């Protein structure tokens, strides 16, 4: 009898040991964990998260799981949600380009909290993360079309469920049950992105918590559908226009899809990165500033335009507006030679000089361009008559155009000196050193022990 897709994925998650992972998958997963944890550290200061922490934790007893960037700890499901919001807050997370899914946003908060609660080793944390991200990315790859659902939520919930079920010690059947239960937690569309609302940061956290809860429900004996993916009312039938199981299972156990994720150079939507990089290259090479620009044109695909091509209007939510405006990102690249964490802060996003410049920039939609993230072109006409153009074929941070280890460590440091509880240089060194040595960590619950708050309740108050 042929396995269902859920059975095949469950067996994959249940049987793989750390020793079965290829060395490049181990290294890639360690980098993914470091990047996500650092970005979440900075994201802990995101506007609205303090209220969420207060509302979520209330008078709850201190738990074993770190609330990133705060020095505090919480119960597992609470930590999953709060860390999920923090990881998504800055649009600085990784992206699996082919599947258009942010597996780390959903899987890392869930798996990390459960690893801490279960006192798992660093090796088991790496293995569970690699497998959770692999499941997420593979399911996204199998989608026949992109129909407006947000891949990170609707596929990430299954990866989170699988990774957490593994850490709970569930067998193949138990993991399959957790996947079936996760179908009941599936949801999240791109509407929050289109309207540039704060829900964009929260959707992945809802999915992370849903996946973690699914694993717990399976452990508690709740029965679930056996065909959550290919069933008549399963994921692919109801959320997408079909799915290809052969694509999902291609290379299963040999190629771990999470290792193919790219890392963001800019804390903004990836749909604008190619254009941002093009503008940045021109600005640096020609020592440009906005006063030298007579006119500017960004040429992007219809898909990119639908996500980041709207006129720049930052009044209601300046950070989100900046992150999802290719006009603003190109304007900042030209005027400031930088699009970093400082540039998405409200004061920078509301700068009248940049607002005026951004809205002088025109968008051309190239109907022949089917790319989701690249290519993109920027054309600048200078007041002295020169015309400068640059086309970027590969987004920075991808395997075709990778960031260096030095770049990635610098990114992590830039994140760690921010957040609710910024670290100093020596603390950054220790934090990074602990992630570098993750494979010899005996207990994930102790990973960030030097950074725990001694204050009552565990959450540092500002």
N, C-alpha and C positions, 0 to 999 in steps of 0.2 A: 504494500500500500504506500502510495506517495505521501510524503510529509506535506502538511499545510505550510504556508509561509511562516505562520506563527511558531509551529513546531521546529522548523529549521533554524529560525533565529534564536529560539529558546535553547535549543541544544548547543548552538554556537556560544551563547553567553554562559551556559552552565559548565561546559567542558574545558574552555580555554584557561590555561594557567598563565601566570606571569611569564614563565619560562617559554611558553609557546609564542609569545609576541616577538616579531622581528625586531632587531635592535633599532631600526629606524622608526618603528612604531612607538617603541618605548621612549626614545628621544623626543619624538614629535608630541607625544602625550605629556611628557614632563614640561615641554615648552608651552603647550596649550594650558596646562594647569597654572603655570607661572603667570602667563599673560592674563588669564581670566581672573585669577586671584588679585593681581596687581590692579587691574582695571576696576574690579569690584571694590578694592580698598579706596581708590579715588572716588568712585561712585557713591560711597557711603554718605557723602556730604550733599548729595542731590536734593534739591528743594522738594519737600514733600515726604522724604524718607524718615525724617525725625518724627513726624506725626504718625507714619505707618509703624515705626518701631514702638511708639507709645501705645498705639491702638492694638497692635498685635501682641505685644508682650504684657502690657498692663501690669498686674501684680503677679504674673506667672513666676514660678520658681526658676531659679537659675538652672540652665541645662548644660550639657557637655559640648555643645557645638558653637564654634566661633561665629559671631556676627561681624563680618569683615569690616575692618577699618574703624571699629569702635572700641576695641578692647573688651567688649562684652561677650557673653555667651547666652545661649537660649536652647530650648528644646528643638529637636530635629526639624519638625515640620515648619516651625516658626523661622528657624535659621534658613531653611531652604527658600522660603518666600522672600525674606528680607534680603538675603544675599543675591537672589535672582533679580530683584529690582536694582540693587547696586551694580550688578554686573552689566545690566542693560542700560544704565542711566546715561552713560557718556558716549554711546555709539562707537566704542573703541574696541569692541570684541572681534573675535575671529569670524571667518566666513568660509563655508565649503562652497566654492564657486560653482561647481557643476550642479549641485543640488539646491543652490540658493537658500541655504539653511545655516542658522547660527547654532550649531549643536552645542557649543560650549555654554551658551546663555542658559540653556535648560538643564543640560546634563551635569555640568560641574557643580552648581549649587546643591543639587540633589545628592549626587554621589559623595561629595565632600562631607556634607552633614551626616550622612548615614555612615560613612567611614569613621568619622569621629565618634559617633554614638556607639558604634560597634567595636571601637578600639582596633580598627583594622590597621595593618601595616602600610607603609608607603608603597610597597610593591602591589598590594591588593588594591590600594587606591588608584594606582596607575592602570592596573588591569581592568578594573571596573569602569574607569573613565574611558579607556580606549574602546571597550566593548559597547558602552552606552552611546558614545559618539558614532561608532561604526553603524549601529542599528539605526540611529537617527538619519545619518547621511544616506544610507542605503535606501531607506524608505522614501526619502525625498527624491533620490535619483530615479526611483521607479515610477514616479508620477508621470502620467501621459501629458498633462497640460498644467499651466499655471493659471488657476481660475479665480484668484483673488483671496484664497485662504493664505494665512501666513504660515509658511513652511516650518518656521522655528517652533511654533506652538503645536501644530497638528502632528508633526512627526517627532518633535522633541519629547513630548509627553511619553511616547513609547520607549525612547532611549532611556529616559530617566527611570521609568518603571523597571526596565530590564536591569540597569545598573544597580538600582537599590535592591531589587529582588535578589540579585547575586550576593550583595553584601549582607542581606538577611539570612543567607544560607539556604535559600529555596532551591529545590531541584528543578530539572527541566520542566516538569509539569507545573510547578509553582510559578516559574518564570512565565510560562505560557499563560497561566491564569492572570498574572499581573498585566500582561499585554492585552488580554481580553477586557480586563477592568478599565485599562487606560482608554479604551474606546469611549467609555462613558465620560471621560474628562476632556475629550478632544474638542478644540474650538479655537477661535481667534482668526480674524481676517485682517486685510491690509487697510481697512477703513480708518483705523487709528493713525496709520502713517499718512494717508491722504489728507486727513484733517489736522495732522501735526499736533496730536494730543498726548498727554502724559500716559495714556493707556499703552502706548507703544512700549514704554519701559516696564509695564506691569504684566503684559500678556505672557511673556516668557516665564515670569515668576509664577504666574498662575499655573502654567503648564508644568513647571518644575515641581511645584507642590502637588499637583494632580498626579504626576508620575510616581512621586514618592508615596503618596497616599495609596495609590493603586497597589504598590508592592506590599504595603502593610495590610491592606484588605485581603490580598491573596494569602498572606501569611496567617491571617485570622480565619481563613477558610471560606471566604466568599467565592462562589462559583461564577464563571464568566464565559462569554462566547469563545468558541475554539477557532473561529475564523474571523478575527477582527479586521483583517486586511482585505481578503478576497471574498468574504461573505456577501450575500445579496444586499445586505444593509451595512456592509463593512466600510472601512476607511476609503478605499479607492472608488467604491461605487457611489458613496454619498458625498464625499468631500472633493473628489477629483473625477475626471472623466476617464476612469480606468487606470490601471497600473500594470507594469510589466515585472512579473516575479523573476524572470530570468535576469533582468538588470539588477534587481535587488540582491540576488544570490550570486552574481558573477564574482568569482574570486574570494568567496566567503572563507575566512580563516587564513587566507594568504595575503590579502590586501586589506589593510585597515583604513577605511575612508577618512577617519578623523585626521590622519597624518597628511591628508591632501588639503587641509584647511589653510587659508591665507591669513596673515596678520595685518591689522589695519595700521597704516602709517598716519592716518588722520582720524580724529574722533568725530566722524561724520558718516552719513549714509554712503555705503560703498558705491552706489550708483553715480556719485559725483566725483569719485577719486581719480579717475583717468583725466577728467577735465581739470581738476585741481592740480594734479601733478604737471600737466602740460603748462598751465599758467605759472606755476612755481618755477619750473625750469626756465621759461622765458624771462620772468622777472629777475631771477638771479643772474642769468647769463648777460642780460642787457641793462642791469641796474635800473629797473623801471620803478615808477611809482604812479599812482592814479592820475596825478596832474599831467602826465605825459601822454595819456590815452585819449585819443579823439573818439574812438568807438571800439567796442569789443563784441565778439560773437562766439558763442559756444555751440558746437555742432555735436549733437548727441542722438541716440536712438529713441524711438517711440517709447520703449519701456523705461529708459532712464528719465525721459521727459515726464512721464506719468508719475514718477516718484519724487524727483528733485527739481523739476523744471518750472514750478509755479513762480509767480512774482514774489519777491522777498518782502514779507510783511511780518515783522517780529514783535509787534506790540503786545499780543496776548501771551505768547510763550516764546521769549526770545531765544533761549538755548535750543529748543526743538526746531524752531524756524531756521536758525543758522545751520543746524546739522542736516536739515533736509532741503537746503537751498543751494544748488550748484552756482547760482549767481553770487551769493554771499561768499562761498568758498573760493571762487575764482577772484572775487574782489579782494578778499583778505590775502590770498596768495600774492597778488600783484602789489597791493599797498603795504603789506606788513612782511612779506617774504616768509610767512608762517601761517599754518592752520593747525593749531594745537589746542590743548585744554584751555589755555587762557583765552583763546579767540572765540570759544563758545560760551564763555561766561556772559551773563546778561549785559554788563557794562560794555563789553566789546561788541556783542551782537546788536546793541542799540546805538552804537556810535553813528551819529548823523552823517559823518563824512563817508563811512562805508555803506550806509543805507542808500545815500544818493548815488554812489558809484555802482553799487550792485544793481540798482534798478535802471542804470544806463546800459547794462549788458543785455544783448539780445540772444535769444535761443533760436537755433535752426534745428529742426527735426529732420534727420536723415531717414527717410522711409525705407531705404535699402539696408539700413543697419539693423540687424536682428540681435545685436549684443545686449546683454543685461547689465554688464559692468564696463565693458570696453568693446571697441575703441571709442575715443572721443577726441575732438579737435578744438583748439582755442585759436582764434585769429584776432590779433590786436592791430588796429590802425593808429599810429602815433601822430601827434600834432605836427611833427616835422616831416610827415609824409611817408615814413617807413611803414611797411606792413610786415608783421611778424606772425608766424603761424607754427604751431606744434601739434602733432598728432601722437597720442599715446596708445599703443596697441595692447599693452598689458598693465593691469592695475598694480601699483607697488604693493609688495607684500605677498604676491602670489608666488608659486613655485617657479614660474617663468621670469619673474622679476622680484626676487626675494629680498627681504630685509636681512641684514647681517645680524649675527649674535650681538655685536656691539650696539646696533640699532635697537634690538629688542630689549637689551638690558637698560639702555638709556630710557626707553619708553616705560619700562617697569619702574625705574627710579622716579621719573616724572610723575607717575601715578602715586607712588608710596609717600612722597612728600606732600600729598594733598589728602583729602578725605576728612572725616570727622576727627581722626587722631593721626595727624601727620607724623611721619618718622623722620629722625635726623639721619645724617650720612652714615653714622656707625650702625644705627638700627636697620637702615636699608641694606647694608652689607650683611648683617646677620640674617635678615629676612631672605635675601637672595641666596645666601649660603645654605639655608635650611631647605629651600626648594632644589638647589643643586644636588643636595645629598638625600633627596626624597627616597631613593631606593633602599637606603639603610635606616630609614625612620621606622622605629619599632611600633609606634602608636600614633596614628594621625591626630588623636585628641591632644597630643602634646606639641604638635607642629608649631603652633604660634604661642606657646605658653609664655615666652618672654614679653609678649605684647598684650597680655591680659590686664584688664583694669582691676585695681584693688578696691574700687569704689563700690558702695552698696548697690545691689541690683545688676552689677556687671556692665552696665552701659554708661559710658562716660557722658556726663552732662556738660553742655556748653554754657 
